[in-house]
Amino acid sequence: MKAVVAVMLAVPLRAAYLPALAFTPPARSRSALRCGWPVLQGSLESTEAADWSFLDACYVITCPSPDGTNPRLARARESLAEVGLNSMAEVREFQPDDEDRVRGCYTSHIAVLEEAERRFEGTGPLNVLVIEDNLSLSPRLCGSTLESVAAFLRGDATARDVMHLAYIMYVPGLSVSRVEQPGGGTEENVVLLKSSIDSVLGTTAYVITRSGIEAVLREHRSKGYVDAIPNVMARLFPDSRFAAYPMPFHRASAVKSLVNGQLDSLRALLFKPEIYTLWERLLVGTGQNTNVLFPALVVALLLGSLGGGAEVVSALAAKARGEDVGLVLPVLSALLSLASLVVVGYGLSVAPAPQPQEPRPPAGQS
């Protein structure tokens, strides 16, 4: 399977989601943070209740347009203002690297991490939030999730390098599992991301700790630019990356990529809240690797398409015999499944090739 196994579900998940859309939640008394309400219930309110005090810094990476304007940053600023982050967000502008856009993205993240290293010298705890200007707010953003993330990052029971506040779930080799608490039970709002080097989870919004910064910069100073920054993280942190559950942010579906624009049409389908929130629930709820879930999805779509086609043929035969039968539902079912299979095939055709596997060093060696 290729690196962004492009899945899916665009239409079937929409259909599955329709019953939830009929439910309208009661008005919330606390400002803003809609803890798990169904999506598409209107825009978030002002979120003064969001507590980001566990962060030492917040950097926003952006690239202005050639004419000097920056609509991407303006849009990101609006989102950050809604969750109380705008005042602490420090913007860092970079010029696009037209010779190698992947390298340009890599160097911008390295520059921000180097600045954090210089700014926060020492060995104490450090949590730096890095955001790209293509983020959007998740409709499941919740204050209790941020509280859990803060408590987890302040703890010392588990090695942690990166905490994703947004990540791309449609990749092979990714499994999402609950985190065991020291005193028993599991974390409610923090999950472990187990990944292969092909699990390029993106860098839309992530908190990186001091140990994570040191590891990335050590790799950079040793090897220099080799590939994309998400690939670097996938190699360095296969067992020490976590994510907020539910995700507070997500990669915006409508913002075009400066790196791999060939996937923009696919993102427009898959990065919609009604799609990614359901896939997120599926990953966490089943604990299954995407290498299992994606083939199962494809088989289900194929069976649905074949079954719908057979039902259409049967209905047509019955109609030819003069029977009064409905054709709308069987035709619609077959078309939905077929359209979803086309989405999957399109995603596979445009996804980048897998990264070459590098042998991991023996335990205890870096």
C-alpha positions, 0 to 999 in steps of 0.5 A: 500500500502506498503512503497516503492510501487514499481511502475511502469512504467519502460517500458511504461515511457521509451516508452513515453519518446522516442520522447523527446530523439530525440530532441537535445538541442543547446549548452549552454553558461553557464557552466554546469547546464542544466536547464530542457533539456531532459535527456540522452544528455551526461554528465554534464560539469564542473559547476563552475557557481553553487553557494553553498554559502547558505550552512554553511557546507557539510558532506558526509557520507560514509562506506569504504569497508572491504579492505579499498578501497572506490569506492562509495566515489570516484564515489560520489566525481566525481559527487560533483566535477562536481557541484562545491561541492567537495572542501567544502564537508567534508567526515565522515567515519563510519563502517557498523553496521553488526548487524543492518544496519538500526541502522548504517545508523541512527547513522551516520546521528545523529553523523553528526548532533551532530557535526554540532550542536557543530560546529555552536552554537547559534540561527542564521540561519543554513543550513547544507547539508548532502549527502550519498555516493550513490548519482548521478547527475540529468540531470535537475540540474540547477543554477536557481534552486539553486538560488531559494533554497538559497532565500527560505532558507534565507527567514522567511515567512515559517517554514522549517526544511528540504530541499531535494535536492534528494528524493524517489518519489515512496512511498505512502502517498506523495503529492508534491505541489507548494509553495505560495510566500508571495507577491502572485504567487508560487515558481518556483523551490521549492515544499512542500512535504506533507507526511505520516509516510510511506513516507520514502523519503530517505536521499541521499541529504538534507539540514537541518536547525537549527530547523530541527537539533534541532528537530531530536536530541531532538527526539534522546535524548528522545527516542534513536534509534527506526527506520530508519532516513528517518522514523524519518524525516517523523514523525517529519516533515510532513508539514515542508519538502520541495524539490528543483524542479527539483531535483539536485541529485538522489539516484544512480540506480547502487549503491547497498544499504548497508541497504536493498539490496533486493530492488537493482534490483527494484532501477536499474529500477526505479531510472533511469533519464528517469523514475524519471524525468517524475514521478517528473513532474507528481507529481508536475503537477497534485498535486495528492497524490501517493495513487491516482496516483499509483492505476490509473497507475495500472488500466491503465496498466491492461487495456493496457494489456487486450486491447493488449491481445484482439487485439492479439487474434483478429489479430490471428483470422484475420490471420487464415482467410487469412487476411494480418494483423500485429502482432508485434504492438499488441503483443509488446503493450500487453507485455509492459503492462504485464511486467510493471505489473510484476514490480509493483507486484515485488515491492509490494512483496519486499517493507517493511511493513508500519510503525505503526501509532503514534498519533500526539500531539495536536497543540502547543505541541511537 
